[in-house]
Amino acid sequence: MKHGVAFRKFSRTSSHRNLMLRNLVTALFEHEQVRTTLPKAKDTARLAEKIISLGKRGSESAYNRAQAFVLKPAVLPKLFETFAQRYAKRPGGYTRIHRIDNRTGDNAPMALLELVDNPRDFKFEMTARAVGRDLLTEQLRWNSPRAVLNSGVDATQSIAKEVMLSAREKGELRPSTRINLQKVVKYRGSSALKEIGKRASAWVETLLAIPLQQKKMQIAADASAAAKYKAQTSNYVEKFPKTTIRAGAAVPGDVRSAVRLAKGAIARPRRPPRSIPLPSPARYDSQTLHRQ
């Protein structure tokens, strides 16, 4: 039978492992986002969920248990006030894990562990950008980029309509984007619609400004290259002034006579005509005899 394999050991003793997880939970409550390895993020999220439930309970015994677990006492008011109010209507799922990249060196899978609905919510920002991209794609089906840039995209009204639709109904957003939008604004209130609409509109302006900025940068680069080439050419011309060649004038290195130059033989020198050798009479007679 397998005993003692319920949780990850992380190649540490129990005291070291528990202290490491307590430290990660405390850092998560303090900064609301923690970047660590994926196995550590999973165990930290499991413990953070329990401590936030103690904060929502708000009793004296819950406070004593949370105080015994958290390493920084300054985090306790945030746990029993800010988090308790933020997650009052949420039945669970206070943390979210995002897979990011692998760590340089040992190639360990890294993850971003965060509290949901925090001021720097990663999923909220990415959903706003996805909404802006879908709305811009829908507008570009009927209008030119210049017209969309001049008129703008009102993302707030479109978001208010998309929240009321189901995943199978047809709208301006893709079904996956609509589902993520409904998830991130479900427990945030009506102010979240204005906030995500503002961020989506800002991202639309950014997407429209990227090609224009690239065009301006290309024009500036071309102008800089032309100015550099002109400066190099002007220096070359100053060293070697360009003059027109008159009839009878010889360029440096030309050894032809002035009479030939005056006749117009400047581009190509005169070549002697190629002489065509004639067959000898003996060879001609032999060929004639052979033909006969």
C-alpha positions in Angstrom: 0.0 0.0 0.0 1.1 3.6 -0.7 1.2 5.7 2.4 2.1 9.4 2.8 1.6 10.3 -0.9 -1.4 12.6 -0.4 0.4 15.9 -1.2 3.5 17.1 -2.9 6.7 16.9 -0.8 8.9 19.3 -2.9 12.0 17.4 -1.7 11.8 19.2 1.6 11.1 18.3 5.2 7.6 18.9 6.6 8.6 22.0 8.5 10.5 23.5 5.6 7.6 22.7 3.2 4.9 24.2 5.5 6.9 27.3 6.1 7.5 27.8 2.3 3.7 27.4 1.6 2.8 29.8 4.4 5.3 32.3 3.0 3.7 32.0 -0.5 0.2 32.5 0.9 1.3 35.6 2.8 3.0 37.0 -0.3 -0.2 36.3 -2.3 -2.4 38.2 0.2 0.1 41.0 0.2 0.7 41.5 -3.5 -2.4 39.6 -4.9 -0.2 38.1 -7.6 2.7 35.6 -7.2 4.9 34.1 -9.9 6.2 30.6 -8.9 6.4 27.1 -10.3 3.2 25.3 -11.3 3.2 22.6 -8.5 3.8 25.2 -5.8 1.1 27.4 -7.2 -1.4 24.6 -7.0 -0.7 23.8 -3.3 -0.6 27.5 -2.5 -4.0 28.1 -4.1 -5.4 25.2 -2.0 -4.3 26.8 1.2 -5.2 30.3 0.2 -8.8 29.3 -0.5 -9.1 28.0 3.1 -7.7 31.2 4.7 -10.0 33.4 2.6 -12.9 31.4 3.8 -11.8 32.1 7.4 -11.7 35.8 6.5 -15.2 35.7 5.2 -16.4 33.9 8.4 -15.1 36.9 10.5 -15.3 35.2 13.9 -12.8 35.4 16.7 -11.7 31.7 16.3 -11.3 32.3 12.5 -9.1 35.3 13.2 -6.9 33.3 15.6 -6.5 30.5 13.1 -5.6 32.9 10.3 -3.2 34.8 12.6 -1.4 31.5 13.4 -1.0 30.7 9.7 -0.1 34.1 8.1 3.5 35.2 8.6 2.8 39.0 8.5 0.2 40.5 10.9 -0.2 43.5 8.6 -2.0 41.2 6.1 -4.8 40.3 8.5 -6.9 43.5 8.2 -6.7 43.1 4.4 -7.9 39.5 4.7 -10.8 40.2 7.1 -12.0 43.5 5.5 -11.0 43.9 1.8 -11.1 40.2 0.8 -14.2 39.5 2.9 -16.1 42.3 1.1 -14.8 41.5 -2.3 -15.7 37.8 -2.2 -18.9 38.1 -0.1 -21.1 36.9 -3.0 -18.7 34.5 -4.5 -19.2 30.9 -3.2 -15.6 29.8 -3.9 -12.8 29.9 -6.4 -10.9 32.9 -5.1 -7.7 32.1 -6.9 -6.7 31.6 -10.5 -3.6 30.0 -12.0 -2.2 31.0 -15.4 0.4 28.9 -17.1 3.1 31.2 -18.5 6.6 30.1 -19.6 9.3 27.7 -18.4 12.1 28.8 -16.1 15.5 29.4 -17.6 18.0 26.8 -16.4 16.0 23.8 -15.2 13.0 24.4 -17.6 10.5 24.1 -14.8 6.9 25.1 -15.7 6.1 28.5 -14.3 2.7 29.9 -13.3 1.1 33.2 -12.3 -1.1 32.7 -9.2 -3.5 35.6 -8.5 -6.6 36.5 -6.6 -9.6 36.9 -8.8 -11.1 40.4 -9.2 -7.9 42.1 -8.0 -7.0 45.5 -9.3 -4.4 44.0 -11.7 -6.5 41.0 -12.8 -4.7 39.4 -15.6 -7.8 37.7 -17.1 -9.8 40.9 -16.9 -7.2 42.7 -19.0 -6.8 39.9 -21.5 -10.6 39.6 -21.9 -10.8 43.4 -22.5 -8.3 43.1 -25.2 -10.1 40.1 -26.8 -13.4 42.1 -26.7 -11.7 45.1 -28.4 -10.1 42.9 -31.1 -13.5 41.2 -31.9 -15.4 44.6 -32.0 -12.7 46.0 -34.3 -12.9 43.0 -36.6 -16.6 43.4 -36.8 -16.4 47.1 -37.6 -13.7 46.6 -40.3 -16.1 44.3 -42.1 -18.2 47.3 -43.1 -16.0 50.4 -42.8 -12.4 51.4 -43.7 -9.7 51.7 -41.0 -9.7 55.5 -41.4 -13.4 55.7 -40.9 -13.3 53.5 -37.8 -10.4 55.6 -36.4 -12.3 58.8 -36.9 -15.7 57.6 -35.6 -14.3 55.3 -32.8 -15.7 52.1 -31.4 -18.2 52.4 -28.5 -17.3 49.2 -26.6 -19.5 49.9 -23.6 -22.8 49.6 -25.4 -21.7 46.4 -27.3 -20.5 44.8 -24.0 -23.9 45.5 -22.3 -25.6 43.7 -25.1 -23.2 40.8 -25.3 -23.5 40.1 -21.5 -27.2 39.3 -22.0 -26.6 36.8 -24.9 -25.9 33.1 -24.5 -22.9 31.4 -26.1 -24.9 30.0 -29.0 -26.6 33.3 -30.0 -25.0 35.4 -32.7 -23.4 38.7 -31.8 -20.4 40.9 -32.3 -18.1 38.8 -30.1 -16.9 35.2 -30.5 -18.6 32.6 -28.2 -15.4 32.0 -26.2 -14.8 35.8 -25.7 -18.5 36.2 -24.6 -18.1 33.4 -22.1 -15.0 34.9 -20.6 -16.6 38.3 -20.5 -19.6 37.0 -18.6 -17.2 35.3 -16.1 -15.1 38.3 -15.3 -18.0 40.7 -14.8 -20.3 38.3 -12.9 -19.3 39.3 -9.4 -17.9 42.7 -10.1 -21.1 44.8 -10.4 -22.2 47.3 -13.0 -19.0 49.4 -12.7 -17.1 46.5 -14.3 -18.9 46.9 -17.6 -17.7 50.6 -17.8 -14.2 49.6 -16.9 -13.9 46.7 -19.3 -15.5 48.9 -22.0 -12.9 51.6 -21.4 -10.0 49.2 -21.6 -11.5 47.6 -24.8 -11.8 51.0 -26.5 -8.2 51.9 -25.5 -7.0 48.6 -27.0 -9.0 49.3 -30.2 -7.2 52.6 -30.5 -3.9 50.9 -29.9 -4.6 48.3 -32.7 -5.5 51.1 -35.1 -2.5 53.2 -34.2 0.0 50.4 -34.7 -0.1 50.4 -38.5 0.0 54.2 -38.6 2.9 54.3 -36.2 4.8 51.7 -38.3 4.1 53.7 -41.4 5.4 56.9 -39.8 8.5 55.1 -38.6 9.1 53.7 -42.1 8.7 57.2 -43.6 11.1 58.6 -41.0 13.6 55.8 -41.7 13.4 56.3 -45.5 13.9 60.1 -45.0 16.9 59.5 -42.8 18.4 57.0 -45.3 17.8 59.5 -48.1 19.4 62.3 -46.2 22.4 60.1 -45.3 22.8 59.1 -49.0 22.5 62.7 -50.1 25.2 63.7 -47.6 27.5 61.0 -48.8 26.8 61.9 -52.5 27.4 65.6 -51.8 30.8 64.8 -50.2 31.7 62.7 -53.2 30.7 65.4 -55.6 32.8 68.0 -53.7 35.8 65.8 -54.0 35.2 64.8 -57.6 33.1 67.6 -59.3 31.0 66.4 -62.1 31.4 68.3 -65.4 30.0 67.9 -68.9 32.2 66.4 -71.5 32.5 68.7 -74.6 33.3 67.5 -78.1 37.1 67.1 -78.4 37.7 67.0 -74.6 39.2 63.8 -73.2 38.4 62.3 -69.9 41.2 61.3 -67.5 42.9 58.1 -68.9 41.6 58.5 -72.5 44.4 58.3 -75.1 42.3 58.8 -78.2 42.9 61.7 -80.5 40.8 64.9 -80.3 39.7 64.4 -84.0 38.1 61.0 -83.1 36.5 62.4 -80.0 35.1 65.3 -82.0 33.5 62.9 -84.4 31.5 61.3 -81.7 33.5 58.2 -80.8 33.3 58.9 -77.0 31.2 55.9 -75.9 32.8 53.2 -77.9 36.3 53.1 -79.3 36.8 52.3 -83.0 37.5 48.7 -83.7 39.2 47.4 -86.8 37.0 45.3 -89.1 37.3 41.6 -88.7 38.8 39.9 -91.8 37.1 36.8 -93.0 39.6 34.1 -94.2 38.9 32.7 -97.7 39.3 29.0 -98.4 42.4 28.0 -100.3 42.1 26.9 -104.0 43.3 23.4 -103.3 40.7 23.0 -100.6 38.0 24.4 -102.8 38.9 22.0 -105.7 38.9 19.0 -103.4 35.5 19.9 -102.1 34.2 20.5 -105.6 35.5 17.1 -106.7 33.9 15.5 -103.7 30.6 17.0 -104.5 30.7 15.8 -108.0 
